[in-house]
Amino acid sequence: MSLFIRHYPVTPAKAGVPLPAQSFAQKRDSRVRGNDGGGRSGLFAILALCLAVAPAQAEAPPPEAEIRMVIADMEAAWNRGDFQGYMRGFLNPGVVFVSRGQFQRDWQGTLDHYVRDYGGSPEKRGTLHFYDIKVEMLAPDAAQLISRYHLDRAESPQYGINTRLMRKVGARWVIALNHVSSSETPDPNDPVEAHRP
């Protein structure tokens, strides 16, 4: 009877012989490379993927542009008959309205006035134009705005100048003080030629 002895190779680790210590740099490099010897290309691929997926942060527009957008939005809201949208441009409830030499109604009273006196039909509402807009920053959260306006309608068109104190409340600009100086005479420099005298 013969005995067959199979030979199994014994590695130093299996034999209990300690392996030579790897330096920190070698361990780091082997983790970065992986087992494929690909170097740092894998790390750069992951970094590039993270940058591509990260949302781009758009820069906020300058305050003057934000303020002009408030006025443009108000004009558009009025012209489509959305008085509630028009009034979103004003501080609610604290706005102060001044015209005809006196303090006018509060925010809600002004909205009610617009709905009552200008609502109902496009002819009654007219088409509102703000132009010759000048914005002067007074502080990071305050600005003065002066502009001309023209309410174009067949019966009782209106012309004049708005002087407004704009305040940044939270994340948006609103009108905190609105002074209206009206005129019965059309502006000879109105940009809409049909509006000129």
Stockholm file with secondary structure:
# STOCKHOLM 1.0

chainA/1-197         MSLFIRHYPVTPAKAGVPLPAQSFAQKRDSRVRGNDGGGRSGLFAILALCLAVAPAQAEAPPPEAEIRMVIADMEAAWNRGDFQGYMRGFLNPGVVFVSRGQFQRDWQGTLDHYVRDYGGSPEKRGTLHFYDIKVEMLAPDAAQLISRYHLDRAESPQYGINTRLMRKVGARWVIALNHVSSSETPDPNDPVEAHRP
#=GR chainA/1-197 SS CCCCCCCCCCCTTTTTCCCCCCCHHHHHHHHHHTTTTCTTHHHHHHHHHHHHHSCCCCCCCCHHHHHHHHHHHHHHHHHTTCHHHHHTTBCTTTCEEEETTEECCCHHHHHHHHHHHHCSSHHHHCEEEEEEEEEEEEETTEEEEEEEEEEECSSSCEEEEEEEEEEEETTEEEEEEEEEEEESSCCTTCSSGGGCC
#=GC SS_cons         CCCCCCCCCCCTTTTTCCCCCCCHHHHHHHHHHTTTTCTTHHHHHHHHHHHHHSCCCCCCCCHHHHHHHHHHHHHHHHHTTCHHHHHTTBCTTTCEEEETTEECCCHHHHHHHHHHHHCSSHHHHCEEEEEEEEEEEEETTEEEEEEEEEEECSSSCEEEEEEEEEEEETTEEEEEEEEEEEESSCCTTCSSGGGCC
//
